[in-house]
């Protein structure tokens, strides 16, 4: 873990997952890492008493930047292991936070032991690809606080997200989603614009570029049911 602490002062290269395009190798400066850490800590309510279970690859943003490095920066406990569905179901109750990909979520849901799992008081962040409503519903039904999270290697792992803590909340957002589109999020930790062609454009301290970045993701904006002035972004596809 000492090597990971040193990355705060040295900077680090992060590989994109390759799920939405060609895999890229992105360098993040120490200053940028601090911004990313602050956003991750704030958005996921990570404290020094949190216990983080990292099962994503450490060379990717989801493995290193979503929870691991932020937690280490404030002295929280972190365990890093390769993903194994049986071990995940057996061990997850020991932790407060984990980050999974939608593919890992589907594998966990397909396990014969998923029906017995209790995820109460556990924060699960899910990202790296579109997140189906059945995934959100399944994990929230098991008691999890579930963050549907959007980010990119160039932007930051917790840039735009929505946190679901009960099934009624999930149902509200499903009813709001046009044509049952998957959600990108409503909590914004970066500035954003939507082009005339519906492409999401972002800018902010957690982004590795100073200027506006064209993400390639196409989105549609709807207003929340409870607050007409609060926007929610839904995913249309890739440019």
C-alpha positions in Angstrom: 0.0 0.0 0.0 3.0 2.3 0.5 3.6 2.3 -3.3 0.0 3.5 -3.8 0.4 6.3 -1.3 3.5 7.4 -3.2 1.4 7.9 -6.4 -0.2 10.9 -4.8 3.2 12.7 -5.1 4.3 11.0 -8.3 1.3 10.8 -10.6 0.0 7.7 -12.3 -0.9 6.2 -15.6 -4.4 4.7 -15.8 -5.6 2.4 -18.6 -9.1 2.7 -19.9 -11.2 -0.5 -19.8 -11.8 -0.6 -23.5 -15.5 -1.2 -23.1 -16.5 1.9 -25.1 -13.6 2.2 -27.5 -9.9 1.6 -28.0 -7.9 1.2 -24.8 -6.0 4.3 -23.8 -3.2 5.0 -21.3 -3.9 8.3 -19.4 -1.5 10.1 -17.1 -2.9 11.8 -14.0 -0.8 14.4 -12.2 -0.6 14.5 -8.4 -2.8 17.6 -8.3 -5.4 15.9 -10.5 -5.3 12.8 -8.3 -6.1 14.9 -5.3 -9.2 16.4 -7.0 -10.3 12.8 -8.0 -9.8 11.6 -4.4 -11.9 14.5 -3.0 -14.7 13.8 -5.4 -14.6 10.0 -4.7 -14.6 10.5 -1.0 -17.4 13.0 -1.0 -19.7 11.2 -3.5 -19.4 7.8 -1.9 -19.2 8.9 1.8 -15.9 7.2 2.3 -14.4 7.9 5.8 -11.3 6.7 7.6 -13.5 4.1 9.2 -14.6 2.7 5.9 -13.5 -0.8 4.7 -12.9 -1.0 1.0 -13.1 -4.2 -1.0 -11.3 -3.7 -4.4 -12.0 -6.4 -7.0 -11.5 -4.4 -10.2 -8.1 -4.3 -11.9 -5.8 -1.8 -10.3 -4.4 -0.4 -13.6 -7.9 0.8 -14.5 -9.7 3.9 -13.1 -12.4 1.7 -11.5 -9.8 -0.3 -9.5 -7.5 2.5 -8.5 -9.3 5.8 -8.6 -12.9 5.0 -7.7 -12.3 3.9 -4.1 -8.8 2.5 -3.5 -6.5 5.5 -3.7 -9.1 7.8 -2.2 -9.5 5.5 0.8 -5.8 5.1 1.3 -5.3 8.9 1.2 -7.4 9.2 4.4 -6.2 6.1 6.2 -9.2 3.8 5.5 -8.7 0.0 5.3 -8.4 -1.5 1.8 -8.3 -5.1 0.6 -7.3 -5.8 -3.0 -8.2 -9.1 -4.5 -8.9 -10.6 -7.9 -12.7 -11.0 -8.6 -14.1 -14.4 -7.5 -17.9 -14.5 -7.3 -18.0 -17.2 -4.5 -15.5 -15.2 -2.4 -17.3 -11.9 -3.1 -20.6 -13.3 -1.8 -18.9 -14.9 1.2 -16.7 -11.9 2.1 -18.6 -8.7 1.2 -20.4 -8.4 4.6 -17.0 -7.6 6.1 -16.8 -4.3 4.1 -18.6 -1.0 3.8 -17.7 -0.2 0.1 -16.9 -1.9 -3.1 -16.8 -1.0 -6.8 -18.0 -3.5 -9.5 -18.5 -3.5 -13.2 -21.9 -4.2 -14.8 -20.4 -7.5 -16.0 -19.3 -8.5 -12.5 -22.8 -7.5 -11.2 -24.4 -9.9 -13.7 -22.1 -12.7 -12.6 -22.9 -12.1 -8.9 -26.6 -12.0 -9.7 -26.4 -15.3 -11.6 -24.8 -17.1 -8.6 -27.0 -19.6 -6.9 -26.0 -18.0 -3.6 -27.2 -14.5 -4.5 -30.6 -15.2 -3.1 -29.1 -15.5 0.4 -26.9 -12.4 0.3 -27.6 -9.5 2.6 -26.1 -6.2 1.4 -27.5 -3.9 4.1 -25.1 -1.1 5.1 -22.9 -1.8 2.1 -22.2 0.8 -0.6 -21.8 -0.6 -4.1 -20.6 1.6 -6.9 -21.1 0.3 -10.4 -19.6 1.7 -13.5 -17.4 1.3 -16.7 -20.3 0.5 -19.0 -24.1 1.0 -19.2 -25.9 -0.3 -16.1 -29.2 -2.2 -16.7 -32.1 -1.4 -14.5 -32.3 -5.1 -13.5 -28.9 -4.8 -11.9 -29.8 -1.7 -9.9 -33.1 -3.3 -8.8 -31.4 -6.6 -7.8 -28.8 -5.0 -5.6 -31.0 -2.4 -4.0 -33.5 -5.2 -3.2 -30.7 -6.9 -1.3 -30.3 -3.8 0.9 -27.4 -2.2 -0.9 -26.9 1.5 -1.3 -26.2 1.4 -5.1 -24.4 4.2 -7.0 -25.0 4.0 -10.8 -21.8 5.8 -11.8 -20.6 7.4 -15.0 -16.9 8.3 -15.6 -14.1 7.9 -18.1 -10.3 7.4 -17.7 -9.9 11.0 -19.1 -12.5 12.5 -16.8 -12.6 10.7 -13.5 -14.4 7.7 -12.1 -17.1 9.5 -10.1 -18.0 12.4 -12.5 -21.7 11.9 -12.8 -23.9 9.5 -10.7 -27.1 8.7 -9.0 -27.4 6.9 -5.6 -30.2 4.5 -5.1 -31.1 3.5 -1.5 -34.6 2.1 -1.8 -36.7 0.3 -4.4 -39.3 3.1 -4.7 -36.5 5.5 -5.7 -35.4 3.0 -8.4 -39.0 2.7 -9.7 -39.3 6.5 -9.9 -36.3 6.8 -12.1 -37.4 3.8 -14.3 -40.7 5.6 -14.9 -38.8 8.8 -15.8 -36.5 7.0 -18.2 -37.6 7.5 -21.8 -38.0 4.2 -23.6 -36.4 2.5 -20.5 -33.0 4.0 -21.3 -30.2 3.4 -18.8 -29.2 6.2 -16.5 -26.0 8.2 -16.5 -26.8 10.3 -13.5 -28.0 13.5 -11.7 -25.1 14.3 -9.3 -22.5 16.3 -11.3 -18.9 16.6 -10.2 -17.9 18.2 -13.5 -19.4 20.9 -15.7 -21.3 19.6 -18.7 -22.9 20.6 -22.0 -25.0 18.6 -24.5 -24.2 19.3 -28.2 -26.9 19.7 -30.9 -26.1 16.0 -31.8 -26.7 15.0 -28.2 -23.1 14.3 -27.4 -22.0 14.8 -23.7 -19.2 17.4 -23.3 -17.5 17.8 -20.0 -14.9 19.9 -18.2 -13.5 20.2 -14.7 -10.7 19.7 -12.2 -11.1 15.9 -12.3 -10.6 15.8 -16.1 -7.1 15.4 -17.4 -7.7 18.1 -20.1 -8.1 21.8 -19.4 -10.6 22.4 -22.2 -14.0 20.9 -22.9 -13.8 17.1 -23.7 -16.1 15.5 -26.2 -16.9 12.1 -24.5 -18.5 10.3 -27.5 -21.5 9.4 -25.3 -24.9 10.5 -26.5 -27.4 11.5 -23.8 -30.8 12.9 -23.3 -31.7 15.2 -20.4 -34.9 14.8 -18.4 -36.1 16.7 -15.3 -36.6 14.9 -12.0 -40.1 14.0 -10.9 -39.6 15.7 -7.6 -37.9 18.9 -8.9 -38.4 20.3 -12.3 -35.1 22.2 -12.1 -32.9 19.2 -11.4 -31.7 17.4 -14.5 -31.1 13.7 -15.0 -29.0 12.3 -17.9 -29.9 9.1 -19.7 -27.8 7.1 -22.1 -28.6 7.0 -25.8 -25.5 5.3 -27.1 -22.0 6.1 -28.5 -21.2 8.6 -31.2 
